[in-house]
Amino acid sequence: MSTEAHEQREQLSAELRDEPPESFGQLAPQRLAALTQALKRERESRAAGLNEAAEEALKLVPALARGPVRRILFR
């Protein structure tokens, strides 16, 4: 495995928070990089969606209590 492929596999492992399947070792470094970036974008998208949902849910809390509730939930 080339150094570039090894680096890409390490980055993919970090993004997955686990070791990728052995078969991923057959992928070209460019494919590993593309997969890593796609996973990263998806994780960021989901996080943004969760933040939006939390902010929408806070609208159900009375206005005077929103600040303290936000601080408690999102430390």
PECOR-V170446 format. One record per residue. N is the residue number from 0. PHI is phi as a letter, one per 30 degrees, with the letter a starting at -180 (999 if undefined). NEAR is the number of other C-alpha atoms within 10 Angstrom. D_CENTER is the distance of its C-alpha to the mean C-alpha in whole Angstrom. Layout:
n & phi & near & d_center
N & PHI & NEAR & D_CENTER
N & PHI & NEAR & D_CENTER
This chain:
n & phi & near & d_center
0 & 999 & 11 & 27
1 & d & 9 & 27
2 & d & 9 & 25
3 & d & 13 & 23
4 & d & 19 & 22
5 & d & 14 & 21
6 & d & 15 & 19
7 & d & 21 & 17
8 & d & 22 & 17
9 & d & 17 & 16
10 & d & 16 & 13
11 & d & 23 & 12
12 & d & 15 & 13
13 & d & 13 & 11
14 & d & 17 & 7
15 & d & 13 & 9
16 & i & 9 & 10
17 & a & 10 & 13
18 & d & 13 & 16
19 & d & 15 & 16
20 & e & 8 & 19
21 & e & 7 & 22
22 & d & 7 & 23
23 & d & 14 & 20
24 & d & 14 & 22
25 & d & 11 & 24
26 & d & 12 & 22
27 & d & 15 & 23
28 & e & 20 & 21
29 & d & 12 & 20
30 & d & 14 & 19
31 & d & 22 & 16
32 & d & 19 & 15
33 & d & 14 & 15
34 & d & 15 & 13
35 & d & 21 & 10
36 & d & 15 & 10
37 & d & 12 & 10
38 & d & 15 & 7
39 & d & 15 & 5
40 & d & 12 & 7
41 & d & 12 & 6
42 & d & 13 & 3
43 & d & 12 & 5
44 & d & 12 & 8
45 & d & 12 & 7
46 & d & 12 & 7
47 & d & 12 & 10
48 & d & 12 & 12
49 & d & 12 & 12
50 & d & 13 & 13
51 & d & 12 & 15
52 & d & 11 & 17
53 & d & 14 & 17
54 & d & 13 & 19
55 & d & 11 & 21
56 & d & 10 & 22
57 & d & 16 & 23
58 & d & 10 & 26
59 & d & 9 & 27
60 & d & 13 & 28
61 & e & 10 & 31
62 & e & 9 & 31
63 & d & 8 & 33
64 & c & 10 & 30
65 & e & 15 & 27
66 & e & 12 & 27
67 & d & 10 & 27
68 & d & 13 & 25
69 & d & 14 & 22
70 & d & 9 & 23
71 & d & 9 & 23
72 & d & 8 & 20
73 & c & 9 & 18
74 & e & 5 & 19
